[in-house]
Amino acid sequence: NGVARFDTGAQTWASLGRGAANGVSGVVHAIAVSGSSVYVGGDFTQAGGGSANRVARFDTSTQTWSSLGSGVANGVNSVVHALAVSGGSVYIGGDFTQAGGASANRVARFDTGTHTWATLGSGAANGLNSTVWALAVAGGAVYAGGNFTQAGGVPANRVAIR
């Protein structure tokens, strides 16, 4: 359901999860992998049969799904188009204006160690003013690409760095 794994050695496809715990309830737009964690983002509200608002993690060791955050702090409030992982941080970009129940304009960070959400910037400098379609992380910098014309409250025509 929405996501699968191809084993290049065995030349076979496999689902992520089994039965009711197979995949997500909607469309997947982005995938990022770090170790045994496969992060997926898109337009869905369930992963592995449990609540997961548009972003989730699949553990390849335990073959289980989990949400990023819990309760009102579970995921984001609109579509995810981009994911990037660096160390213990998962960066999420898309159309959303909330992450983990707090204001986050189209880009946010999830800390896999503390299981908490954070914005990129604060106040008027919180995020971007339109859709994020691409993310990359290198050398402590986060790069974003999309439809936006402002990043952190300053002019940035469709590409920015934080």
Backbone as CSV, one residue per row, in Angstrom:
resi,resn,N_x,N_y,N_z,CA_x,CA_y,CA_z,C_x,C_y,C_z
1,ASN,0.829,-1.197,0.000,0.000,0.000,0.000,0.871,1.257,0.000
2,GLY,1.149,1.767,-1.185,1.826,3.050,-1.327,3.334,3.032,-1.294
3,VAL,3.946,1.949,-0.778,5.400,1.909,-0.681,5.853,0.448,-0.667
4,ALA,6.998,0.175,-1.318,7.516,-1.194,-1.381,9.040,-1.163,-1.427
5,ARG,9.632,-2.333,-1.233,11.096,-2.478,-1.232,11.479,-3.493,-2.305
6,PHE,12.520,-3.170,-3.083,13.025,-4.101,-4.078,14.383,-4.603,-3.627
7,ASP,14.547,-5.905,-3.516,15.815,-6.534,-3.138,16.609,-6.763,-4.419
8,THR,17.695,-6.015,-4.599,18.461,-6.102,-5.840,19.193,-7.428,-5.977
9,GLY,19.526,-8.090,-4.859,20.192,-9.383,-4.920,19.248,-10.486,-5.340
10,ALA,18.097,-10.566,-4.684,17.108,-11.610,-4.967,16.193,-11.247,-6.130
11,GLN,16.240,-9.978,-6.560,15.384,-9.489,-7.644,13.901,-9.686,-7.330
12,THR,13.520,-9.362,-6.076,12.120,-9.525,-5.654,11.622,-8.265,-4.960
13,TRP,10.306,-8.058,-5.039,9.622,-6.967,-4.357,9.052,-7.470,-3.040
14,ALA,8.953,-6.559,-2.052,8.341,-6.897,-0.768,7.611,-5.680,-0.229
15,SER,6.537,-5.929,0.513,5.803,-4.840,1.152,6.545,-4.398,2.407
16,LEU,6.237,-3.201,2.872,6.760,-2.715,4.147,5.657,-2.938,5.174
17,GLY,5.764,-4.027,5.914,4.733,-4.439,6.857,3.887,-5.543,6.243
18,ARG,3.062,-6.168,7.099,2.230,-7.287,6.635,0.770,-7.058,6.998
19,GLY,-0.129,-7.644,6.233,-1.555,-7.552,6.523,-2.018,-6.121,6.652
20,ALA,-2.736,-5.817,7.749,-3.231,-4.460,8.001,-2.081,-3.480,8.236
21,ALA,-0.900,-3.990,8.573,0.267,-3.148,8.828,1.106,-2.946,7.569
22,ASN,0.516,-3.161,6.388,1.207,-3.047,5.114,1.088,-1.632,4.560
23,GLY,2.155,-0.861,4.608,2.215,0.442,3.958,1.392,1.542,4.592
24,VAL,0.973,2.495,3.748,0.271,3.695,4.203,-1.094,3.801,3.534
25,SER,-1.926,4.691,4.048,-3.314,4.819,3.584,-3.508,5.773,2.412
26,GLY,-2.449,6.271,1.834,-2.587,7.219,0.729,-1.342,7.261,-0.122
27,VAL,-1.064,8.421,-0.695,0.024,8.607,-1.645,1.330,8.941,-0.924
28,VAL,2.435,8.353,-1.388,3.777,8.665,-0.894,4.472,9.536,-1.937
29,HIS,5.004,10.699,-1.491,5.715,11.614,-2.381,7.221,11.592,-2.161
30,ALA,7.664,11.178,-0.951,9.084,11.260,-0.627,9.496,10.097,0.269
31,ILE,10.737,9.628,0.068,11.319,8.569,0.881,12.756,8.964,1.209
32,ALA,13.154,8.761,2.464,14.540,8.959,2.882,14.916,7.811,3.810
33,VAL,16.148,7.335,3.691,16.603,6.184,4.468,17.822,6.560,5.297
34,SER,17.829,6.095,6.555,18.976,6.271,7.438,19.091,5.018,8.302
35,GLY,20.123,4.218,8.069,20.282,2.972,8.813,19.101,2.052,8.571
36,SER,18.464,1.595,9.656,17.308,0.698,9.531,15.989,1.464,9.487
37,SER,16.049,2.789,9.394,14.839,3.615,9.346,14.544,4.084,7.926
38,VAL,13.302,3.816,7.492,12.817,4.308,6.203,11.729,5.325,6.516
39,TYR,11.962,6.588,6.157,10.991,7.649,6.399,10.204,7.885,5.110
40,VAL,8.880,7.986,5.234,8.036,8.269,4.080,7.172,9.486,4.381
41,GLY,6.956,10.281,3.369,6.101,11.456,3.500,5.189,11.552,2.301
42,GLY,4.009,12.128,2.490,3.066,12.267,1.386,1.732,12.782,1.847
43,ASP,0.675,12.148,1.333,-0.691,12.546,1.664,-1.433,11.327,2.197
44,PHE,-1.191,10.997,3.460,-1.814,9.856,4.128,-2.023,10.180,5.603
45,THR,-2.869,9.418,6.258,-3.127,9.638,7.688,-2.896,8.381,8.524
46,GLN,-2.503,7.287,7.866,-2.186,6.057,8.584,-0.979,5.379,7.964
47,ALA,-0.189,4.736,8.815,0.940,3.922,8.372,0.945,2.663,9.228
48,GLY,0.989,1.515,8.578,0.961,0.263,9.322,-0.301,0.075,10.131
49,GLY,-1.393,0.710,9.728,-2.666,0.600,10.435,-2.839,1.568,11.587
50,GLY,-1.800,2.337,11.937,-1.890,3.319,13.028,-1.872,4.741,12.505
51,SER,-2.255,5.683,13.343,-2.290,7.092,12.980,-0.892,7.609,12.644
52,ALA,-0.772,8.260,11.493,0.489,8.873,11.057,0.144,9.967,10.060
53,ASN,0.180,11.205,10.510,-0.243,12.335,9.682,0.831,12.788,8.704
54,ARG,0.785,12.181,7.517,1.548,12.573,6.333,3.050,12.297,6.380
55,VAL,3.544,11.762,7.502,4.948,11.363,7.600,5.049,10.230,8.621
56,ALA,5.883,9.221,8.301,6.002,8.059,9.188,7.370,7.407,9.021
57,ARG,7.676,6.496,9.929,8.940,5.762,9.912,8.651,4.263,9.892
58,PHE,9.365,3.544,9.017,9.313,2.083,9.000,10.662,1.567,9.464
59,ASP,10.664,0.685,10.464,11.892,0.094,10.998,12.118,-1.240,10.297
60,THR,13.170,-1.327,9.492,13.426,-2.552,8.736,13.883,-3.699,9.637
61,SER,14.372,-3.407,10.829,14.786,-4.463,11.768,13.593,-5.156,12.400
62,THR,12.598,-4.362,12.832,11.428,-4.923,13.519,10.224,-5.083,12.601
63,GLN,10.330,-4.541,11.361,9.234,-4.600,10.383,7.966,-3.907,10.914
64,THR,8.165,-2.780,11.629,7.028,-2.051,12.197,7.041,-0.586,11.775
65,TRP,5.833,-0.004,11.762,5.635,1.401,11.450,5.467,2.207,12.735
66,SER,5.867,3.478,12.695,5.586,4.401,13.795,5.393,5.800,13.236
67,SER,4.627,6.602,13.986,4.419,7.993,13.586,5.587,8.829,14.089
68,LEU,5.738,10.025,13.558,6.721,10.970,14.053,5.985,11.908,14.998
69,GLY,6.101,11.626,16.307,5.355,12.336,17.335,4.120,11.540,17.702
70,SER,3.401,12.005,18.717,2.181,11.306,19.144,1.093,12.318,19.473
71,GLY,-0.162,11.846,19.514,-1.285,12.733,19.800,-1.313,13.914,18.854
72,VAL,-1.486,15.137,19.388,-1.497,16.340,18.540,-0.119,16.612,17.941
73,ALA,0.918,15.996,18.489,2.276,16.176,17.978,2.631,15.132,16.920
74,ASN,1.615,14.485,16.317,1.815,13.444,15.318,1.807,14.041,13.914
75,GLY,2.960,14.164,13.318,3.066,14.588,11.925,2.757,16.035,11.636
76,VAL,2.292,16.273,10.396,2.020,17.628,9.905,0.585,17.723,9.382
77,ASN,0.106,18.951,9.160,-1.305,19.154,8.823,-1.615,19.231,7.335
78,SER,-0.645,19.015,6.465,-0.914,18.967,5.028,0.195,18.169,4.344
79,VAL,0.159,18.117,3.042,0.998,17.212,2.246,2.501,17.451,2.433
80,VAL,3.237,16.337,2.497,4.707,16.336,2.533,5.209,15.991,1.134
81,HIS,6.136,16.826,0.612,6.702,16.585,-0.715,8.176,16.214,-0.664
82,ALA,8.871,16.524,0.429,10.317,16.309,0.473,10.769,15.870,1.855
83,LEU,11.778,14.995,1.884,12.394,14.535,3.127,13.907,14.512,2.958
84,ALA,14.621,14.794,4.037,16.068,14.656,4.071,16.449,14.267,5.498
85,VAL,17.426,13.387,5.640,17.857,12.928,6.959,19.327,13.239,7.136
86,SER,19.670,13.742,8.321,21.060,13.992,8.678,21.222,13.694,10.157
87,GLY,22.013,12.683,10.490,22.177,12.293,11.891,20.837,11.951,12.500
88,GLY,20.519,12.568,13.625,19.257,12.325,14.314,18.158,13.290,13.928
89,SER,18.302,13.984,12.801,17.299,14.950,12.356,16.672,14.524,11.039
90,VAL,15.331,14.573,11.000,14.586,14.347,9.765,13.980,15.687,9.379
91,TYR,14.320,16.177,8.195,13.782,17.437,7.699,12.624,17.132,6.767
92,ILE,11.532,17.860,6.956,10.302,17.629,6.222,9.914,18.922,5.513
93,GLY,9.553,18.837,4.237,9.104,19.997,3.479,7.839,19.686,2.716
94,GLY,6.994,20.702,2.492,5.755,20.482,1.757,4.836,21.673,1.774
95,ASP,3.522,21.382,1.936,2.480,22.413,1.928,1.979,22.773,3.322
96,PHE,2.448,22.132,4.352,1.903,22.261,5.704,2.230,23.590,6.386
97,THR,1.437,23.919,7.398,1.666,25.115,8.223,1.795,24.762,9.700
98,GLN,1.688,23.464,10.014,1.887,22.997,11.384,2.640,21.683,11.378
99,ALA,3.546,21.532,12.343,4.274,20.282,12.556,4.258,20.002,14.043
100,GLY,3.811,18.819,14.404,3.728,18.489,15.827,2.770,19.380,16.576
101,GLY,1.777,19.935,15.894,0.779,20.790,16.528,1.190,22.240,16.682
102,ALA,2.403,22.600,16.264,2.885,23.986,16.378,3.081,24.590,14.985
103,SER,3.070,25.905,14.914,3.264,26.608,13.655,4.614,26.255,13.034
104,ALA,4.588,25.826,11.769,5.803,25.491,11.020,5.481,25.677,9.542
105,ASN,5.985,26.736,8.974,5.621,27.104,7.607,6.412,26.344,6.547
106,ARG,5.854,25.204,6.144,6.274,24.412,4.994,7.609,23.691,5.136
107,VAL,8.286,23.855,6.264,9.519,23.112,6.534,9.666,22.965,8.051
108,ALA,10.111,21.785,8.478,10.276,21.526,9.914,11.324,20.434,10.110
109,ARG,11.723,20.253,11.366,12.708,19.233,11.722,12.138,18.362,12.824
110,PHE,12.293,17.041,12.681,11.910,16.098,13.725,13.181,15.498,14.299
111,ASP,13.335,15.569,15.632,14.497,15.015,16.331,14.187,13.575,16.712
112,THR,14.908,12.616,16.134,14.632,11.199,16.376,15.066,10.743,17.763
113,GLY,15.919,11.496,18.426,16.345,11.152,19.786,15.329,11.567,20.838
114,THR,14.810,12.783,20.723,13.860,13.307,21.714,12.411,13.147,21.265
115,HIS,12.204,12.767,20.001,10.865,12.612,19.411,10.070,13.914,19.485
116,THR,10.755,15.022,19.188,10.118,16.342,19.215,10.291,17.055,17.873
117,TRP,9.360,17.960,17.614,9.372,18.772,16.405,9.999,20.135,16.682
118,ALA,10.629,20.725,15.666,11.185,22.073,15.763,10.979,22.790,14.438
119,THR,10.811,24.096,14.516,10.692,24.910,13.307,12.085,25.288,12.823
120,LEU,12.172,25.730,11.599,13.403,26.306,11.074,13.175,27.804,11.027
121,GLY,13.580,28.486,12.080,13.321,29.906,12.259,12.183,30.109,13.238
122,SER,11.989,31.354,13.675,10.901,31.649,14.614,10.214,32.950,14.226
123,GLY,9.003,33.129,14.737,8.236,34.338,14.436,8.061,34.532,12.946
124,ALA,8.336,35.732,12.453,8.214,36.038,11.025,9.251,35.274,10.205
125,ALA,10.298,34.784,10.841,11.359,34.053,10.151,11.131,32.542,10.171
126,ASN,9.896,32.104,10.485,9.558,30.686,10.563,9.238,30.132,9.175
127,GLY,10.193,29.445,8.564,9.943,28.729,7.325,9.868,29.563,6.074
128,LEU,9.014,29.089,5.143,8.924,29.652,3.809,7.485,30.026,3.476
129,ASN,7.292,30.898,2.490,5.944,31.413,2.223,5.162,30.629,1.167
130,SER,5.702,29.532,0.658,4.953,28.677,-0.263,5.588,27.285,-0.270
131,THR,5.084,26.418,-1.114,5.417,24.992,-1.128,6.904,24.697,-1.269
132,VAL,7.372,23.721,-0.469,8.719,23.164,-0.588,8.593,21.839,-1.341
133,TRP,9.362,21.708,-2.425,9.325,20.497,-3.250,10.590,19.659,-3.114
134,ALA,11.684,20.257,-2.640,12.951,19.526,-2.547,13.733,19.980,-1.321
135,LEU,14.422,19.026,-0.679,15.284,19.313,0.470,16.590,18.536,0.335
136,ALA,17.673,19.124,0.823,18.959,18.441,0.911,19.683,18.985,2.134
137,VAL,20.493,18.154,2.759,21.276,18.560,3.929,22.738,18.231,3.655
138,ALA,23.621,19.208,3.894,25.057,18.996,3.717,25.826,19.966,4.595
139,GLY,26.811,19.453,5.318,27.686,20.312,6.099,26.979,21.222,7.075
140,GLY,25.918,20.781,7.706,25.197,21.596,8.672,24.222,22.582,8.065
141,ALA,24.096,22.579,6.746,23.164,23.481,6.069,21.993,22.684,5.497
142,VAL,20.812,23.308,5.521,19.620,22.728,4.914,19.289,23.552,3.682
143,TYR,19.163,22.878,2.537,18.813,23.520,1.281,17.360,23.188,0.953
144,ALA,16.610,24.180,0.493,15.213,23.977,0.124,14.974,24.551,-1.261
145,GLY,14.122,23.854,-2.011,13.707,24.336,-3.322,12.202,24.214,-3.438
146,GLY,11.565,25.144,-4.153,10.114,25.080,-4.290,9.528,26.295,-4.967
147,ASN,8.274,26.588,-4.604,7.541,27.709,-5.199,7.684,29.005,-4.415
148,PHE,8.383,29.017,-3.320,8.446,30.163,-2.408,9.239,31.333,-2.975
149,THR,8.944,32.526,-2.424,9.691,33.737,-2.779,10.307,34.384,-1.540
150,GLN,10.029,33.787,-0.358,10.633,34.253,0.891,11.010,33.058,1.752
151,ALA,12.166,33.155,2.391,12.632,32.146,3.338,13.078,32.874,4.588
152,GLY,12.484,32.530,5.715,12.834,33.224,6.951,12.504,34.700,6.916
153,GLY,11.520,35.068,6.103,11.091,36.458,6.026,11.913,37.330,5.100
154,VAL,12.891,36.764,4.391,13.712,37.548,3.452,13.531,36.995,2.043
155,PRO,13.763,37.819,1.005,13.592,37.343,-0.369,14.463,36.123,-0.682
156,ALA,13.851,35.124,-1.298,14.555,33.905,-1.738,13.724,33.288,-2.852
157,ASN,14.150,33.489,-4.068,13.374,33.040,-5.213,13.574,31.553,-5.516
158,ARG,12.732,30.735,-4.889,12.571,29.308,-5.163,13.713,28.408,-4.693
159,VAL,14.770,28.962,-4.127,15.829,28.156,-3.535,16.432,28.930,-2.366
160,ALA,16.722,28.198,-1.276,17.229,28.881,-0.071,18.129,27.932,0.705
161,ILE,18.911,28.505,1.603,19.786,27.755,2.496,19.558,28.246,3.914
162,ARG,19.603,27.341,4.868,19.488,27.716,6.300,20.602,27.077,7.028
